[in-house]
Amino acid sequence: MSMYQAQKRCGDLVICPPNFKKYKTYSRIIMGIMRSATPVIQQVSVDEAYLDFTEQFDRWSEVPPAIENLRRRIRRDIGLTVSAGLGTGKLIAKIASDFDKPDGMTVVKPGREQSFLDPLAVGKIPGIGPKSVERLKQLKVERVADLRAMSKLELSRHFGKWGRDMYQWARGIDNRSVIEEHETKSISTERTFSEDIADETELKAIIRKLSSQVARQLTREKFRGRTVSIKVRYADFTTFTRQKSLGIYTDDEAIIAGQAVKLLEKSWTAGSPLRLLGVGISNFQQPDYQISLDF
């Protein structure tokens, strides 16, 4: 639930402030340990990654001990637990990694994908969210086995392209490779406030400062972007992003700040306290890779 709801329900709630700098530090250390086991890693968030062991081992039976060794090393060196899932593709591995939390490991051997998936609620499949779950429930589809019983044509009729994806997911089919992203897609920075801010002048000043940081990074990386975006988080943790494409490519601080301020004016409910603000730019003239600045 959101922090706002939690505080309403529990008046004496003790709130521990986040430390994103520490999260990033530990994330880099853990990813480094993982890379010592295999160079093929795709990090998808601060605390989640896919690892490909196909080139490291000849036999499937050798992989679970290697993962257990990684989990032991991280727990010994960092003091953090790791949940892991092992499967023949990203879909199975992702579901399996969520299967035995915290500090567990689930192995789905080749040929066992269907028996693993069939009893699960359809909402366990990444990509099938609450709204899709409700629509599927109306079709009397609650388990993956029920989803697998539907034809591709029927699913496409109800869900379009998403239905064709569901048909594959229900069968554990996922041919995506584990690829580490090396191209820059955006440059962004954000700031979480120690206390919520509702003053418009102060918020615009923060937007300008964040825009300056983004512009400096653009200059260092020799990039120019065309699409300016802002990220806004209210006191109740409601979060949204807004963006606007410019008529030119730019690394100019004033242009970025001007557009970011306009986006804030159009999207922010005046007087409502904010917990976080972010500014970003994307749609570059040349290849790049994701950069995030933390302050």
URJOQUI-V569969 format. One record per run of one state. SS is the DSSP state (@ for helix, = for strand, . for the rest). FROM is the first residue (numbers start at 1). LEN is the number of residues. If there is no record, write none. Layout:
SS_FROM_LEN + SS_FROM_LEN
This chain:
._1_2 + @_3_7 + ._10_10 + @_20_16 + ._36_5 + =_41_5 + ._46_2 + =_48_4 + ._52_9 + @_61_17 + ._78_6 + =_84_3 + ._87_3 + @_90_8 + ._98_7 + =_105_3 + ._108_5 + @_113_6 + ._119_2 + =_121_1 + @_122_3 + ._125_5 + @_130_9 + ._139_4 + =_143_1 + @_144_5 + ._149_3 + @_152_8 + ._160_1 + @_161_9 + ._170_16 + =_186_12 + ._198_2 + @_200_22 + ._222_3 + =_225_10 + ._235_4 + =_239_12 + ._251_2 + @_253_15 + ._268_6 + =_274_11 + ._285_6 + =_291_4 + ._295_1
